[in-house]
């Protein structure tokens, strides 16, 4: 059981990271075209449950949410919280 945890965790992080990356890029396009935006709460929740690597990648590649300090603080709190839970499990 313990041997399968890394594979399961890796799969989880991969799937949630892809979802988070897509949510960021979709929100960036919506911001550029004046369409309905993805709530910041949703982006942060996706990061909290394991998608933060994808969120971080999207922030760097599509330059989204990088200049908003209040979001960045919340984002990094969710990263630390996610990693803390991972270390406990």
N, C-alpha and C positions, 0 to 999 in steps of 0.2 A: 504493500500500500504506500509506504513512504517513498519507494523508488519511483512511483508514478506521479507523485506530487510535482516534481519539476516539469514534467511533460504537460501535465494539466495546467499548471500555472503559466507555462510558456504559451500554450495555446490560448488561454484566457487573455493574457496580455496582448498577444498578436491580434486577436479578434476585436478586443475593446480598443486597441490602438488604431486599427483601421477605421472603426466606427467613429472614433474621436477625430481622426484626421479628416474624414469625409465631412463631419459636422462643422469643423472649422472652415474648410474650404467652401462649403455651401454657405455658411454665414458670411464669409468674405465676399462671395459673389452677390449675395443679397444686399450687403452694405453698399456695394458698388453700383447696383442697379435699382436701389430704392425699394426692394421687395421686403417682405416680412422676414425679420431676423430670428435667429435661434437665440433663445434666452441664455444669458451668461450662466445662469444656474444649471442649465442642461450641459453646457460645455464643461463646467466644473465637476458636475456629477459623473460625467463620462470619464474624466481624468481620475477622479477619486476611486472609481471601481476598477481602475487598472489601465485606462486608456491614455494616461498622461504622456507616455513616450510618443504616441501619435500626435497628441496635442502640442507637445514641444516641437516636434518635427514640423508640424503645420505652421506654428508660430514663426519658425525660422525660414521655411521655404516660401510661404505665401505672405509673410510679414503681417500676420493678423493678431491683434490683441497685444502686440509687443510694446506699444507706447502708453497703454492704459495701466498706470501703476496700481490702482486699486484691484484690477483684475489679476495682475501679476502676483501681488501679495497673496490673494486667495488661491491662485493656481499653485504656488509653491507650498502653501499650507496643505493643500490636498495631496501633493506629491509626498510630502513628509508623512502625512497621516497614512497614505497607502503603503509606503515602505515600512512604516512602523508596524502595521498590521501584518504585513508579509513576514517580517522578522519574528513576530510572536508566533505565527502559525508554523 
